[in-house]
C-alpha cells in the first residue's frame, strides 16, 4: 500500500514539474542542442554524416518554430531530439571519417602506382625514339598528374579525405590510359639466317 502511495506521489510531482516546465520555452535544452550541433560540425559531421547532421539542424529549427507558436512541450521534445541526432551524427562522423581515410590512402597509393608506371613507359618510349607528337598528350597527362598527386597528398594531410577520393579515382584511370597509349609494340623476332 505504501509503495502505491509513494508511486502516486512521485507521478503527481513529475506531472506537476512537466507542466511547469512546459510553461516556459526550453531555452536550456535548445542551447544544448545547438552546442551538440556545433560539436558535430567540429567533428566533421557536415561532411561525413550529412543526413543525420542535417536532420539535427532541421529538428532544432522546428523546435524554434514551436517556441514561436508557444508550443513549449513540442519545442522541448524537438530540442531533445535535435541534441540526440547531433550526438549520433558526431559518432557516425568519426566512424565514416576513419573509413574515408583508409579509402583515400588506397586511392592515393593506386594513383601513385599508375603514375610511376606511366613515367616508366614514357621513359621507355623516349628511349625508343617515339615521335614527339605521339608523346605530347601522355606527357601532358603525366605532368598534370604529378601536380594532382602532390595536391592530393596535401589534402590528405589536412584530413580532406573525400576530396582525395574524388580526385584520385579519375586520375588513376587517366594515367592508365596514358600508359596504355605509351605501350610499345614488341620488337620483331630476329631473322633466321639460312
C-alpha positions as a printed NumPy array, in Angstrom:
array([[  0.   ,   0.   ,   0.   ],
       [  2.813,   2.355,   0.886],
       [  4.529,   1.681,  -2.419],
       [  1.451,   2.627,  -4.368],
       [  1.147,   5.809,  -2.378],
       [  4.814,   6.756,  -2.958],
       [  4.436,   5.926,  -6.642],
       [  1.323,   8.088,  -6.901],
       [  3.095,  10.992,  -5.183],
       [  6.126,  10.654,  -7.458],
       [  3.905,  10.51 , -10.516],
       [  1.982,  13.597,  -9.405],
       [  5.203,  15.512,  -8.722],
       [  6.721,  14.606, -12.095],
       [  3.488,  15.613, -13.836],
       [  3.481,  18.915, -11.978],
       [  7.121,  19.539, -12.866],
       [  6.475,  18.711, -16.507],
       [  3.517,  21.063, -16.684],
       [  5.55 ,  23.831, -15.013],
       [  8.496,  23.114, -17.308],
       [  6.216,  23.36 , -20.334],
       [  5.006,  26.836, -19.344],
       [  8.355,  28.335, -20.393],
       [ 10.403,  27.951, -23.564],
       [ 13.025,  25.178, -23.317],
       [ 15.931,  27.594, -23.763],
       [ 18.459,  25.42 , -21.948],
       [ 17.622,  22.321, -23.995],
       [ 17.741,  24.314, -27.225],
       [ 21.158,  25.698, -26.277],
       [ 22.379,  22.183, -25.507],
       [ 21.081,  21.024, -28.895],
       [ 22.848,  23.936, -30.615],
       [ 26.056,  23.071, -28.756],
       [ 25.772,  19.434, -29.835],
       [ 25.29 ,  20.552, -33.436],
       [ 28.411,  22.73 , -33.239],
       [ 30.38 ,  19.842, -31.733],
       [ 29.17 ,  17.552, -34.527],
       [ 30.234,  20.126, -37.123],
       [ 33.668,  20.338, -35.495],
       [ 33.875,  16.524, -35.734],
       [ 33.228,  16.755, -39.478],
       [ 29.618,  15.544, -39.396],
       [ 28.678,  18.048, -42.095],
       [ 30.907,  16.008, -44.447],
       [ 30.942,  12.501, -43.022],
       [ 27.408,  12.146, -41.565],
       [ 25.459,  14.599, -43.714],
       [ 21.975,  13.141, -43.34 ],
       [ 21.942,  12.865, -39.558],
       [ 23.683,  16.245, -39.195],
       [ 21.149,  17.947, -41.472],
       [ 18.305,  16.259, -39.587],
       [ 19.639,  17.615, -36.282],
       [ 19.61 ,  21.143, -37.683],
       [ 16.145,  20.714, -39.183],
       [ 14.698,  19.414, -35.92 ],
       [ 16.242,  22.315, -33.975],
       [ 14.648,  24.732, -36.459],
       [ 11.296,  23.034, -35.862],
       [ 11.871,  23.43 , -32.126],
       [ 12.443,  27.153, -32.615],
       [  9.271,  27.336, -34.706],
       [  7.349,  25.559, -31.923],
       [  8.589,  28.17 , -29.434],
       [  7.309,  30.898, -31.744],
       [  3.921,  29.11 , -31.707],
       [  4.152,  28.86 , -27.89 ],
       [  4.004,  25.071, -28.029],
       [  6.733,  24.6  , -25.431],
       [  6.12 ,  20.897, -24.881],
       [  6.701,  20.188, -28.598],
       [  9.68 ,  22.562, -28.569],
       [ 11.208,  20.648, -25.656],
       [ 10.735,  17.272, -27.348],
       [ 12.207,  18.573, -30.598],
       [ 15.186,  20.155, -28.828],
       [ 15.943,  16.868, -27.093],
       [ 15.606,  15.012, -30.407],
       [ 17.889,  17.506, -32.132],
       [ 20.568,  17.055, -29.484],
       [ 20.373,  13.274, -29.763],
       [ 20.62 ,  13.43 , -33.56 ],
       [ 23.632,  15.753, -33.359],
       [ 25.381,  13.375, -30.968],
       [ 24.615,  10.454, -33.298],
       [ 25.979,  12.465, -36.241],
       [ 29.219,  13.108, -34.351],
       [ 29.634,   9.37 , -33.677],
       [ 28.828,   8.455, -37.285],
       [ 31.264,  11.092, -38.473],
       [ 34.127,   9.566, -36.532],
       [ 33.4  ,   6.122, -37.986],
       [ 32.892,   7.371, -41.543],
       [ 35.973,   9.58 , -41.401],
       [ 38.097,   6.59 , -40.442],
       [ 36.705,   4.62 , -43.388],
       [ 37.256,   7.577, -45.725],
       [ 40.859,   7.896, -44.54 ],
       [ 41.515,   4.261, -45.422],
       [ 39.838,   4.65 , -48.825],
       [ 41.715,   7.879, -49.542],
       [ 45.005,   6.208, -48.678],
       [ 44.212,   3.337, -51.058],
       [ 43.182,   5.739, -53.828],
       [ 46.384,   7.735, -53.384],
       [ 48.547,   4.583, -53.432],
       [ 46.804,   3.398, -56.638],
       [ 47.292,   6.77 , -58.304],
       [ 50.979,   6.869, -57.358],
       [ 51.463,   3.344, -58.737],
       [ 49.746,   4.32 , -62.002],
       [ 51.859,   7.491, -62.151],
       [ 55.086,   5.526, -61.663],
       [ 54.04 ,   3.065, -64.375],
       [ 53.238,   5.921, -66.76 ],
       [ 56.617,   7.558, -66.055],
       [ 58.411,   4.261, -66.746],
       [ 56.573,   3.759, -70.034],
       [ 57.212,   7.367, -71.062],
       [ 60.94 ,   6.94 , -70.469],
       [ 60.931,   3.712, -72.475],
       [ 59.085,   5.432, -75.327],
       [ 61.561,   8.318, -75.291],
       [ 64.468,   5.862, -75.329],
       [ 62.844,   4.072, -78.28 ],
       [ 62.659,   7.453, -80.052],
       [ 58.907,   7.529, -80.419],
       [ 57.936,  10.711, -82.308],
       [ 57.295,  13.766, -80.107],
       [ 53.77 ,  14.216, -81.478],
       [ 52.853,  10.741, -80.169],
       [ 54.323,  11.537, -76.75 ],
       [ 52.806,  15.021, -76.356],
       [ 49.423,  14.025, -74.913],
       [ 50.733,  11.363, -72.486],
       [ 53.443,  13.785, -71.315],
       [ 50.805,  16.425, -70.568],
       [ 48.659,  13.906, -68.682],
       [ 51.643,  12.745, -66.628],
       [ 52.73 ,  16.304, -65.81 ],
       [ 49.188,  17.204, -64.715],
       [ 49.042,  14.014, -62.648],
       [ 52.292,  14.876, -60.858],
       [ 50.731,  18.154, -59.707],
       [ 47.411,  16.49 , -58.809],
       [ 49.121,  13.833, -56.679],
       [ 51.055,  16.5  , -54.772],
       [ 47.826,  18.412, -54.159],
       [ 46.085,  15.205, -53.039],
       [ 48.879,  14.492, -50.561],
       [ 48.4  ,  17.972, -49.098],
       [ 44.645,  17.409, -48.816],
       [ 45.227,  14.002, -47.226],
       [ 47.49 ,  15.558, -44.591],
       [ 44.81 ,  18.201, -43.949],
       [ 42.207,  15.455, -43.408],
       [ 40.144,  16.204, -46.533],
       [ 39.79 ,  12.525, -47.398],
       [ 36.684,  12.839, -49.54 ],
       [ 38.436,  15.292, -51.874],
       [ 41.338,  12.852, -52.252],
       [ 38.963,  10.006, -53.114],
       [ 37.083,  12.159, -55.633],
       [ 40.276,  13.301, -57.355],
       [ 42.335,  10.114, -57.379],
       [ 39.799,   7.737, -58.96 ],
       [ 39.557,   9.59 , -62.283],
       [ 43.265,  10.434, -62.198],
       [ 44.222,   6.767, -61.913],
       [ 42.046,   5.971, -64.943],
       [ 43.63 ,   8.79 , -66.958],
       [ 47.124,   7.594, -66.059],
       [ 46.294,   4.032, -67.013],
       [ 45.028,   5.26 , -70.401],
       [ 48.191,   7.334, -70.894],
       [ 50.371,   4.337, -70.008],
       [ 48.442,   2.16 , -72.44 ],
       [ 48.976,   4.752, -75.183],
       [ 52.703,   4.506, -74.485],
       [ 52.832,   0.716, -74.792],
       [ 55.4  ,  -0.087, -77.427],
       [ 54.847,  -2.927, -79.816],
       [ 57.105,  -5.878, -79.077],
       [ 60.291,  -5.928, -81.129],
       [ 60.14 ,  -8.114, -84.224],
       [ 61.707, -11.533, -83.844],
       [ 65.228, -11.824, -85.176],
       [ 65.514, -13.114, -88.724],
       [ 66.887, -16.551, -89.197],
       [ 69.923, -16.953, -91.305],
       [ 69.937, -19.614, -93.948]])
